[in-house]
Amino acid sequence: MNRRSLAMAALAAVLFTGAVLAADAAPAKSVAEVVKAAMDPAADPCQDFYRYACGGWLDTTKLPGDQVRWGRGFSEIAERNRQVNRDILDDAVKNPGSDPDRQKLGSLYGSCMDEAAIEKAGIAPIEPLLAAARRVKDSRSLRAALALLHQNRIWGLFRLDTDADFKEASRVILYLQQDGLGLPDRDYYLDKDLAAVRDKYQHLVEKGFYLMGQPAATFRVPKKVWLPITFHRAPPAESRSSNWSGDSLVTTPMRPWRRAQYVPARRHRSISSK
């Protein structure tokens, strides 16, 4: 891309962003005023077009305290879109109307934001899941617990997703992927340099049990016990994806990992339709 094309692309991006943001700005400001305020006319566009197009915005914008990066275009547009979505949801809660989809939106969002009801309910809504976990005593009960968790999109050991077949784009197939770790990967559990992270993670897990009302003695398991259990003969932090294609499970290696002989794919097929 030559300099002229690059400059035109940057200018188009600035104008597009200005138009979107101006729509949400005070009525007295036009698109031209919003775009001009973001510019630095003292800069030479032939030497530094970005400074020319966005210099005013750079000088007047501070990084929000809850962000690690912030951009003139997509960051502000995304924030505006989030606010628009929230306004739509808030209105659906207050005015559900007769449209069934709008009623569902309002009901779901309203239940998520009703902190008083959530606190009052405690762990009752997830008690069936906890009960299934407590019943695990062998491979059969473990498979039953996993199936229930997966039906609620809580992915223990592996996860199921549907997507286009990489080899035949006209088909949508089932993909199986390794999953189930609380920390990003295996190294977080074993690397000596990440000991502080593990301590904080263990405290977080213990706090979860505490909030569930469990006695301290039942959830304070020494790391010398739970780390070997978690990663007994665990493979390196790599992954492999498999996909369901018709009557057979087709595996597509991405990076090699040791496949667990666990639940036959055919037995888990029904979960993907839930």
VMD Tcl script that draws the C-alpha trace (Angstrom):
set ca {
  {0.00 0.00 0.00}
  {1.50 3.38 -1.05}
  {1.54 6.56 1.05}
  {-1.52 8.02 -0.66}
  {-3.60 4.87 -0.12}
  {-2.49 4.66 3.51}
  {-3.42 8.29 4.11}
  {-6.83 7.86 2.52}
  {-7.49 4.73 4.61}
  {-6.54 6.56 7.81}
  {-8.71 9.54 6.88}
  {-11.66 7.26 6.15}
  {-11.24 5.60 9.54}
  {-11.16 8.98 11.28}
  {-14.28 10.19 9.47}
  {-16.13 6.94 10.17}
  {-15.26 7.08 13.87}
  {-16.25 10.72 14.06}
  {-19.62 9.99 12.50}
  {-20.36 7.18 14.94}
  {-19.25 9.12 18.00}
  {-21.01 12.30 16.92}
  {-24.28 10.39 16.85}
  {-23.87 9.89 20.58}
  {-22.51 13.36 21.33}
  {-24.37 16.50 22.31}
  {-26.83 17.66 19.61}
  {-24.98 20.97 19.21}
  {-21.88 19.22 17.79}
  {-21.79 18.20 14.16}
  {-19.73 15.37 12.71}
  {-17.29 17.91 11.34}
  {-16.80 19.47 14.77}
  {-16.13 16.10 16.40}
  {-13.61 15.14 13.71}
  {-11.89 18.53 13.82}
  {-11.56 18.41 17.61}
  {-9.72 15.09 17.31}
  {-7.20 16.48 14.81}
  {-3.92 18.34 15.25}
  {-3.80 20.83 12.37}
  {-0.29 21.91 13.43}
  {1.09 18.51 12.45}
  {2.36 17.88 8.92}
  {0.11 15.16 7.41}
  {2.87 14.22 4.97}
  {5.23 13.41 7.84}
  {2.88 12.04 10.52}
  {-0.66 11.57 9.29}
  {-1.79 9.80 12.45}
  {-0.73 12.78 14.54}
  {-2.49 15.08 12.09}
  {-5.70 13.02 12.21}
  {-5.77 12.10 15.93}
  {-3.35 14.45 17.70}
  {-6.08 16.45 19.41}
  {-7.65 13.27 20.74}
  {-4.25 11.99 21.97}
  {-3.65 15.22 23.89}
  {-7.03 15.30 25.60}
  {-7.78 11.60 26.23}
  {-6.70 9.70 29.33}
  {-6.49 5.93 29.59}
  {-9.57 4.73 31.52}
  {-8.68 3.17 34.86}
  {-10.25 -0.18 33.96}
  {-8.51 -0.51 30.58}
  {-4.99 -1.56 29.54}
  {-5.33 -0.01 26.07}
  {-7.61 2.54 24.46}
  {-7.98 3.58 20.84}
  {-9.63 6.40 18.98}
  {-11.71 4.06 16.87}
  {-12.79 0.63 18.03}
  {-12.38 1.19 21.78}
  {-14.73 4.16 21.88}
  {-17.14 2.58 19.43}
  {-17.22 -0.64 21.48}
  {-17.86 1.33 24.67}
  {-20.68 3.22 23.00}
  {-22.16 -0.06 21.72}
  {-22.05 -1.53 25.21}
  {-23.93 1.48 26.53}
  {-26.53 1.17 23.76}
  {-26.96 -2.53 24.58}
  {-27.36 -1.74 28.26}
  {-29.99 0.90 27.52}
  {-31.90 -1.63 25.41}
  {-31.77 -4.24 28.17}
  {-32.69 -1.79 30.93}
  {-35.68 -0.68 28.89}
  {-36.69 -4.32 28.26}
  {-36.73 -4.88 32.03}
  {-38.87 -1.80 32.68}
  {-41.11 -2.14 29.63}
  {-41.28 -5.81 28.52}
  {-44.23 -5.18 26.20}
  {-45.93 -7.98 24.27}
  {-43.00 -9.15 22.11}
  {-41.86 -12.58 23.44}
  {-38.19 -12.02 22.51}
  {-38.15 -8.67 24.27}
  {-39.76 -10.29 27.31}
  {-37.07 -12.97 27.37}
  {-34.32 -10.35 27.18}
  {-35.84 -8.37 30.00}
  {-36.43 -11.43 32.15}
  {-32.92 -12.84 31.70}
  {-31.12 -9.53 32.18}
  {-33.35 -8.57 35.09}
  {-32.66 -11.85 36.89}
  {-28.91 -11.39 36.40}
  {-29.02 -7.88 37.87}
  {-31.31 -8.69 40.81}
  {-28.56 -8.99 43.42}
  {-31.00 -9.18 46.33}
  {-32.71 -12.24 44.85}
  {-29.34 -13.81 44.03}
  {-28.12 -13.38 47.61}
  {-31.37 -14.74 48.99}
  {-31.26 -17.84 46.77}
  {-27.69 -18.62 47.81}
  {-26.42 -21.86 46.29}
  {-29.89 -23.38 45.82}
  {-29.89 -22.85 42.00}
  {-26.68 -24.86 41.61}
  {-27.47 -27.49 44.25}
  {-28.33 -30.14 41.59}
  {-24.84 -29.69 40.12}
  {-23.19 -29.90 43.53}
  {-25.23 -32.99 44.37}
  {-24.07 -34.67 41.16}
  {-20.45 -33.87 42.07}
  {-20.91 -35.30 45.56}
  {-22.27 -38.54 44.08}
  {-19.10 -39.20 42.09}
  {-17.57 -42.47 43.31}
  {-16.57 -44.26 40.13}
  {-16.23 -43.75 36.38}
  {-19.97 -44.25 35.79}
  {-21.02 -41.54 38.28}
  {-18.23 -39.28 36.99}
  {-19.60 -39.55 33.44}
  {-23.08 -38.72 34.71}
  {-21.78 -35.66 36.57}
  {-19.84 -34.48 33.52}
  {-22.88 -34.86 31.29}
  {-24.96 -32.72 33.66}
  {-22.23 -30.09 33.87}
  {-21.86 -30.01 30.10}
  {-25.62 -29.60 29.63}
  {-25.23 -26.43 31.68}
  {-22.16 -25.38 29.64}
  {-19.73 -25.96 32.49}
  {-16.88 -27.64 30.66}
  {-15.07 -30.18 32.81}
  {-12.18 -32.11 31.20}
  {-13.30 -31.29 27.67}
  {-15.71 -28.97 25.89}
  {-18.07 -29.37 22.94}
  {-18.60 -26.74 20.26}
  {-20.14 -26.63 16.81}
  {-18.46 -24.89 13.90}
  {-17.88 -25.22 10.18}
  {-15.92 -28.28 9.09}
  {-12.39 -27.16 8.19}
  {-12.32 -29.73 5.40}
  {-15.90 -29.25 4.12}
  {-17.22 -25.73 4.77}
  {-20.79 -26.64 3.82}
  {-21.10 -28.78 6.97}
  {-21.39 -27.76 10.61}
  {-19.86 -30.40 12.85}
  {-19.14 -31.09 16.52}
  {-15.71 -30.23 17.93}
  {-14.20 -31.64 21.13}
  {-11.43 -29.71 22.86}
  {-9.38 -30.20 25.99}
  {-10.69 -28.03 28.83}
  {-11.28 -27.88 32.55}
  {-8.31 -26.01 34.03}
  {-8.95 -23.02 36.28}
  {-5.58 -21.43 35.49}
  {-4.48 -20.74 31.90}
  {-2.35 -23.89 31.44}
  {-0.34 -26.66 33.12}
  {2.72 -24.50 33.75}
  {0.78 -22.31 36.16}
  {0.40 -25.32 38.44}
  {4.00 -26.56 38.31}
  {6.35 -23.67 37.45}
  {8.31 -22.53 40.53}
  {8.23 -18.91 39.32}
  {4.42 -18.95 39.48}
  {4.15 -20.09 43.10}
  {2.61 -16.76 44.16}
  {-0.11 -17.15 41.52}
  {-0.90 -20.66 42.78}
  {-1.20 -19.41 46.37}
  {-3.70 -16.75 45.29}
  {-5.59 -19.28 43.19}
  {-5.85 -21.72 46.09}
  {-7.14 -18.90 48.29}
  {-9.73 -18.06 45.63}
  {-10.92 -21.69 45.48}
  {-11.06 -21.90 49.28}
  {-13.09 -18.69 49.39}
  {-15.60 -20.23 46.99}
  {-16.10 -23.18 49.32}
  {-16.35 -20.80 52.26}
  {-19.08 -18.79 50.55}
  {-20.93 -22.06 49.94}
  {-20.97 -22.62 53.70}
  {-18.46 -25.48 53.78}
  {-16.46 -25.96 57.02}
  {-12.85 -24.83 56.69}
  {-11.50 -28.30 57.42}
  {-13.26 -29.74 54.36}
  {-11.73 -27.46 51.75}
  {-8.25 -26.58 52.99}
  {-6.32 -29.22 51.10}
  {-2.51 -28.85 51.16}
  {-0.91 -28.08 47.80}
  {1.32 -31.14 48.19}
  {-1.89 -33.18 47.88}
  {-3.98 -31.36 45.28}
  {-1.18 -30.50 42.84}
  {-0.09 -34.13 42.29}
  {-3.76 -35.15 41.99}
  {-4.40 -32.43 39.42}
  {-1.39 -33.21 37.27}
  {-0.53 -36.84 37.83}
  {1.17 -37.81 34.57}
  {-0.28 -34.69 32.96}
  {0.93 -33.90 29.42}
  {2.57 -30.57 28.54}
  {0.36 -27.53 28.02}
  {-0.69 -28.37 24.49}
  {-4.00 -29.08 22.84}
  {-5.71 -31.25 20.28}
  {-9.11 -30.79 18.68}
  {-11.41 -33.51 17.44}
  {-14.57 -33.20 15.39}
  {-17.70 -35.27 14.99}
  {-18.44 -36.05 11.36}
  {-21.44 -38.25 10.67}
  {-21.11 -41.69 12.25}
  {-17.46 -41.47 13.25}
  {-15.27 -39.26 15.38}
  {-12.65 -37.59 13.21}
  {-9.61 -36.26 15.05}
  {-7.63 -33.38 13.63}
  {-4.22 -32.98 15.33}
  {-3.26 -29.38 16.06}
  {-0.52 -29.87 18.64}
  {0.02 -33.35 20.09}
  {-1.34 -34.19 23.54}
  {-2.07 -37.45 25.28}
  {-5.69 -38.34 24.61}
  {-7.54 -39.63 27.67}
  {-9.49 -42.85 27.17}
  {-12.55 -41.46 28.83}
  {-16.05 -41.09 27.40}
  {-16.85 -42.64 24.00}
  {-17.85 -39.84 21.61}
  {-21.04 -41.67 20.57}
  {-22.21 -41.76 24.20}
  {-21.77 -38.00 24.52}
  {-23.45 -37.14 21.23}
  {-26.80 -36.17 22.78}
  {-25.26 -33.43 24.90}
  {-24.40 -31.31 21.86}
  {-28.07 -30.91 21.00}
  {-29.01 -29.49 24.38}
}
mol new
graphics top color blue
foreach p $ca { graphics top sphere $p radius 0.5 }
foreach p [lrange $ca 0 end-1] q [lrange $ca 1 end] { graphics top cylinder $p $q radius 0.2 }
display resetview
